[in-house]
């Protein structure tokens, strides 16, 4: 079997080369920041599997790739880039990789939470502009953190938050238990949490999960953290809540449209802290991610 790493940047290409070993499937590394859908049939011609980091793989384009049988998506959120069910109908299986960046994303969630609570981004902007803005912060010790969804990332967030003296609530679609975490109904979590952090997978059922109605049930002045997927939140309702002050601050690593357009309303709001979908980006997480991708590729060849 032959594979193509479709969209490797220099960092990922270097890690991938270091991890490859004798006898591994042959994988061509294509270094490209963005792949146009119309180029996919040409790029994927003759390849049995593809490693995809961040490129959209429209069903129509892959229908013109008769040799392709597997997509190894470098992460969990494949649905943001392709339709797995439609690809399955073409005979293409989509493989995702879970758990590789749980600690990295959890630490980023915590960092965004504290940055929002203490106004770090706003003070940084002000000082760089020659000012001296001293912004009153929120002390998080003793406050309540609500986790919507409770997988590996949320478990790591809970571990860090409980260690810093926060009360942790969680809601999950299926029953779970965890030390130091109180599992409650969604309405209770929305009403009682000083900080709400999203940790749901994006599916047809969770798209727009925090709609206008649920956002309105949040505790006034809440800090909302999202390192999961932008489409989990009704963006227009979020902006309205931020402008009206019901939502005190949003700390966001993910957006409905990425990269975030320069003139987007979120970029003009003072009570928003932004990062560029980078929660998972650490050397440790990247190495684990590519190691697991290679394990999947080896299994495909052996199978």
Backbone torsions as a table, in degrees:
resi	resn	phi	psi	omega
1	UNK	NA	145.5	179.6
2	UNK	-117.5	139.3	-179.1
3	UNK	-126.3	159.8	177.0
4	UNK	-128.8	126.1	168.2
5	UNK	-84.9	104.5	-164.0
6	UNK	-68.7	-39.0	-165.8
7	UNK	-144.3	57.2	-178.3
8	UNK	-82.9	131.4	168.5
9	UNK	-85.2	179.0	-174.6
10	UNK	-61.6	-39.4	-178.9
11	UNK	-65.0	-49.1	-178.9
12	UNK	-65.8	-37.6	178.8
13	UNK	-62.8	-40.1	-179.9
14	UNK	-66.9	-43.1	178.6
15	UNK	-64.1	-43.1	-179.0
16	UNK	-60.9	-43.7	-179.9
17	UNK	-63.2	-37.3	-179.5
18	UNK	-69.7	-31.9	-175.9
19	UNK	-84.1	-22.2	-178.6
20	UNK	-65.5	144.2	-179.4
21	UNK	-131.6	165.3	-178.6
22	UNK	-57.1	134.2	179.0
23	UNK	91.4	-5.1	177.9
24	UNK	-68.1	156.7	174.5
25	UNK	-56.4	146.9	177.7
26	UNK	-70.6	122.2	179.7
27	UNK	-127.5	121.8	174.4
28	UNK	-85.3	132.8	180.0
29	UNK	-101.1	117.8	177.8
30	UNK	-102.7	115.8	-178.3
31	UNK	-91.3	109.2	-178.5
32	UNK	-157.6	137.8	179.3
33	UNK	-75.8	-42.4	-177.9
34	UNK	-137.9	139.0	179.1
35	UNK	-113.8	125.6	175.8
36	UNK	-76.6	136.4	-178.5
37	UNK	-54.6	-35.3	-178.3
38	UNK	-68.4	-15.6	178.9
39	UNK	-88.5	-10.8	-174.0
40	UNK	-61.6	-46.8	-179.8
41	UNK	-56.4	-38.7	179.1
42	UNK	-69.3	-45.1	-176.4
43	UNK	-67.9	-34.4	-174.1
44	UNK	-94.9	1.2	-177.9
45	UNK	-58.7	123.9	175.8
46	UNK	87.1	-2.2	-179.4
47	UNK	-96.6	140.5	179.2
48	UNK	-85.9	-31.9	178.6
49	UNK	-142.6	158.8	-179.1
50	UNK	-134.7	138.7	169.8
51	UNK	-95.2	123.7	-175.9
52	UNK	-120.4	119.8	179.9
53	UNK	-88.0	-49.5	-173.1
54	UNK	-152.9	12.5	-176.4
55	UNK	-92.2	139.5	175.3
56	UNK	-68.3	136.4	178.9
57	UNK	-122.1	80.0	-178.5
58	UNK	-62.8	144.4	-178.8
59	UNK	-57.5	-42.5	-177.6
60	UNK	-61.5	-38.6	-179.6
61	UNK	-69.2	-41.3	-178.4
62	UNK	-74.6	-19.9	174.8
63	UNK	-63.5	-21.4	178.4
64	UNK	-93.9	17.8	179.5
65	UNK	-121.7	77.4	-170.7
66	UNK	-64.5	-24.7	-178.4
67	UNK	-80.6	-21.9	-172.1
68	UNK	-70.4	130.2	-179.6
69	UNK	-126.0	-16.7	-176.6
70	UNK	-143.6	139.1	169.5
71	UNK	-116.0	121.8	173.8
72	UNK	-101.8	103.3	-177.4
73	UNK	-86.6	130.2	-175.3
74	UNK	-84.0	74.7	179.9
75	UNK	151.6	-164.4	-179.4
76	UNK	-106.6	-23.5	-170.5
77	UNK	-91.8	51.6	-177.8
78	UNK	-59.2	-32.1	-175.8
79	UNK	-64.5	-18.6	176.2
80	UNK	-73.8	-12.6	-173.5
81	UNK	-124.3	-13.2	-176.2
82	UNK	-161.6	170.5	176.3
83	UNK	-111.5	99.9	-175.1
84	UNK	-58.5	-36.2	-179.3
85	UNK	-67.8	-42.9	177.9
86	UNK	-64.9	-38.3	177.7
87	UNK	-67.8	-36.3	177.5
88	UNK	-61.6	-36.2	178.3
89	UNK	-65.8	-21.3	175.9
90	UNK	-88.7	-2.9	-176.9
91	UNK	87.9	18.2	-179.6
92	UNK	-109.8	121.3	179.4
93	UNK	-93.6	133.3	178.2
94	UNK	-100.6	124.2	177.6
95	UNK	-107.7	133.0	175.9
96	UNK	-115.1	166.5	-175.4
97	UNK	-126.4	114.1	-177.0
98	UNK	-102.2	153.1	168.0
99	UNK	80.9	-7.7	-174.1
100	UNK	-67.5	-29.0	-174.9
101	UNK	-123.0	26.1	-176.3
102	UNK	-56.3	-48.1	-178.1
103	UNK	-68.2	-41.1	-179.7
104	UNK	-60.8	-48.3	-178.0
105	UNK	-68.8	-37.4	178.5
106	UNK	-62.6	-44.2	179.1
107	UNK	-63.7	-36.7	177.8
108	UNK	-66.5	-39.6	177.0
109	UNK	-60.2	-45.4	179.0
110	UNK	-64.1	-41.6	179.1
111	UNK	-61.3	-43.5	177.9
112	UNK	-63.6	-40.0	179.9
113	UNK	-59.5	-48.4	-179.1
114	UNK	-69.9	-37.2	177.9
115	UNK	-61.4	-40.6	177.7
116	UNK	-67.1	-43.3	-176.6
117	UNK	-64.6	-31.8	-175.8
118	UNK	-107.3	4.8	177.6
119	UNK	64.0	32.8	-174.0
120	UNK	-60.3	-47.8	-176.4
121	UNK	-63.2	-42.0	-179.0
122	UNK	-66.0	-41.0	178.2
123	UNK	-67.2	-38.5	177.6
124	UNK	-59.8	-47.4	179.1
125	UNK	-60.6	-42.4	-177.5
126	UNK	-66.5	-43.8	-179.8
127	UNK	-65.9	-41.5	178.3
128	UNK	-62.6	-28.9	179.8
129	UNK	-84.9	3.2	178.2
130	UNK	96.9	2.9	179.4
131	UNK	-93.7	-173.6	179.6
132	UNK	-143.5	60.5	-176.7
133	UNK	-74.2	120.1	178.6
134	UNK	-107.2	101.6	-171.9
135	UNK	-97.5	124.0	176.5
136	UNK	-61.7	135.0	-177.3
137	UNK	-104.4	176.6	175.7
138	UNK	-107.7	125.4	176.4
139	UNK	-82.3	120.8	-171.8
140	UNK	-88.1	-19.9	175.8
141	UNK	-59.0	126.3	-178.2
142	UNK	88.6	-9.5	178.1
143	UNK	-83.7	168.3	-176.2
144	UNK	-105.0	127.9	175.6
145	UNK	-107.1	127.8	177.1
146	UNK	-109.2	126.7	-178.9
147	UNK	-106.7	119.1	178.1
148	UNK	-97.4	109.0	-170.6
149	UNK	93.6	137.7	-175.9
150	UNK	-139.1	77.6	171.4
151	UNK	-103.9	-152.6	-176.0
152	UNK	-63.9	-39.3	-179.8
153	UNK	-66.4	-48.1	-179.1
154	UNK	-61.5	-36.1	178.0
155	UNK	-62.4	-38.6	177.3
156	UNK	-69.4	-39.7	176.5
157	UNK	-60.6	-43.4	179.5
158	UNK	-61.4	-41.8	180.0
159	UNK	-60.0	-45.7	-178.6
160	UNK	-69.3	-42.4	-176.1
161	UNK	-67.7	-42.2	178.5
162	UNK	-65.4	-34.6	177.3
163	UNK	-66.6	-21.1	179.1
164	UNK	-98.0	8.8	173.9
165	UNK	89.6	18.4	177.0
166	UNK	-93.0	150.0	170.0
167	UNK	-83.5	131.7	-174.6
168	UNK	-117.7	122.5	171.9
169	UNK	-107.9	155.2	176.6
170	UNK	-147.4	148.1	171.3
171	UNK	-127.1	134.6	177.9
172	UNK	-136.8	151.9	-177.1
173	UNK	-70.6	-22.6	174.3
174	UNK	-123.1	152.9	-175.5
175	UNK	-61.5	137.1	176.0
176	UNK	-145.5	163.0	172.6
177	UNK	-135.8	152.4	176.3
178	UNK	-159.1	142.7	-179.3
179	UNK	-61.7	131.7	176.4
180	UNK	79.6	3.5	-178.0
181	UNK	-118.8	131.9	176.0
182	UNK	-100.4	118.9	178.2
183	UNK	-88.4	125.8	-173.1
184	UNK	-134.2	171.6	174.0
185	UNK	-68.3	158.3	-176.1
186	UNK	-62.8	-42.3	-179.4
187	UNK	-61.5	-39.8	177.9
188	UNK	-62.9	-44.2	-179.7
189	UNK	-61.8	-46.8	-178.9
190	UNK	-61.1	-38.6	-175.1
191	UNK	-77.4	-29.5	-171.0
192	UNK	-103.5	-12.2	-172.4
193	UNK	-86.5	131.5	172.2
194	UNK	-78.7	-29.8	176.2
195	UNK	-130.1	134.0	174.6
196	UNK	-119.2	128.6	-179.7
197	UNK	-121.7	129.4	-175.9
198	UNK	-89.8	133.5	-179.8
199	UNK	-144.5	42.3	177.9
200	UNK	-98.7	148.9	167.1
201	UNK	-72.7	148.6	176.1
202	UNK	-85.8	117.3	175.2
203	UNK	-134.1	178.0	176.1
204	UNK	-60.4	-32.2	-178.4
205	UNK	-77.3	-29.5	-175.8
206	UNK	-99.1	-8.1	178.6
207	UNK	-59.8	127.3	-177.4
208	UNK	69.3	25.3	-175.1
209	UNK	-55.8	-47.2	175.1
210	UNK	-88.5	85.0	179.3
211	UNK	-87.8	-174.9	-176.8
212	UNK	-59.3	-38.8	-179.2
213	UNK	-64.8	-46.0	-179.5
214	UNK	-71.0	-36.5	176.5
215	UNK	-62.5	-35.8	179.5
216	UNK	-67.5	-23.3	-179.9
217	UNK	-87.0	-2.5	175.2
218	UNK	-66.9	151.9	177.2
219	UNK	-62.4	133.1	179.8
220	UNK	-55.8	134.8	179.8
221	UNK	84.4	6.8	-175.8
222	UNK	-60.3	150.3	168.1
223	UNK	-96.9	125.4	179.1
224	UNK	-109.5	123.9	-179.8
225	UNK	-113.6	131.3	177.1
226	UNK	-133.7	109.2	173.0
227	UNK	-117.2	15.5	-175.9
228	UNK	-95.6	-84.7	176.9
229	UNK	-147.2	138.1	-177.7
230	UNK	-61.8	-34.2	-175.6
231	UNK	-71.6	-4.9	174.6
232	UNK	-70.0	-18.0	-174.8
233	UNK	-117.7	137.8	171.4
234	UNK	-69.7	103.9	-171.3
235	UNK	-64.1	-40.6	180.0
236	UNK	-63.3	-41.4	178.8
237	UNK	-67.7	-36.8	177.0
238	UNK	-61.8	-46.2	-179.9
239	UNK	-62.1	-41.7	178.1
240	UNK	-62.2	-41.2	178.7
241	UNK	-65.4	-36.2	177.6
242	UNK	-70.8	-42.4	-179.7
243	UNK	-66.1	-36.1	-179.6
244	UNK	-82.6	-12.5	177.3
245	UNK	91.6	-6.3	177.8
246	UNK	-62.7	-40.1	172.2
247	UNK	-94.8	117.7	-174.5
248	UNK	-69.3	-39.5	-176.4
249	UNK	-159.9	143.2	171.9
250	UNK	-118.9	128.9	177.5
251	UNK	-115.1	109.2	-164.6
252	UNK	-124.8	131.4	173.7
253	UNK	-108.9	-10.2	-174.4
254	UNK	-135.4	152.1	-171.9
255	UNK	-145.2	159.3	178.8
256	UNK	-63.0	-36.3	176.1
257	UNK	-119.6	125.4	179.5
258	UNK	-129.6	137.2	-5.9
259	UNK	-60.9	154.4	179.5
260	UNK	-68.2	124.5	179.9
261	UNK	-58.2	144.2	-175.7
262	UNK	-60.9	-29.3	-177.9
263	UNK	-98.9	16.1	-178.2
264	UNK	-65.4	142.5	-179.2
265	UNK	-55.1	-31.8	-179.7
266	UNK	-62.9	-29.5	-178.6
267	UNK	-73.4	-13.5	-176.3
268	UNK	-102.8	0.1	-177.7
269	UNK	-97.1	129.8	-178.4
270	UNK	-70.1	-28.2	-177.1
271	UNK	-93.0	39.3	176.7
272	UNK	-133.9	133.9	172.2
273	UNK	-114.0	128.6	-171.6
274	UNK	-118.0	141.8	165.6
275	UNK	-137.0	166.6	-164.6
276	UNK	-103.0	64.4	178.5
277	UNK	43.2	57.7	-173.1
278	UNK	-127.0	13.0	-177.8
279	UNK	-57.5	-32.9	-176.3
280	UNK	-88.2	-4.6	-169.9
281	UNK	-85.6	88.2	168.4
282	UNK	-134.5	154.6	177.6
283	UNK	-57.6	-37.7	-178.7
284	UNK	-65.6	-44.0	-179.5
285	UNK	-68.4	-40.4	179.3
286	UNK	-61.9	-40.5	180.0
287	UNK	-65.4	-43.9	178.3
288	UNK	-62.7	-41.6	-179.4
289	UNK	-59.3	-49.9	-176.8
290	UNK	-73.3	-30.4	175.0
291	UNK	-62.9	-42.1	179.7
292	UNK	-71.1	-33.7	175.2
293	UNK	-62.9	-41.6	177.7
294	UNK	-65.6	-36.7	177.6
295	UNK	-63.5	-39.0	176.6
296	UNK	-64.2	-45.9	179.7
297	UNK	-60.1	-42.4	177.8
298	UNK	-62.2	-41.2	179.7
299	UNK	-64.4	-37.3	178.1
300	UNK	-61.9	-41.0	-178.6
301	UNK	-70.9	-40.6	-179.5
302	UNK	-70.5	-30.7	-176.8
303	UNK	-78.1	NA	NA
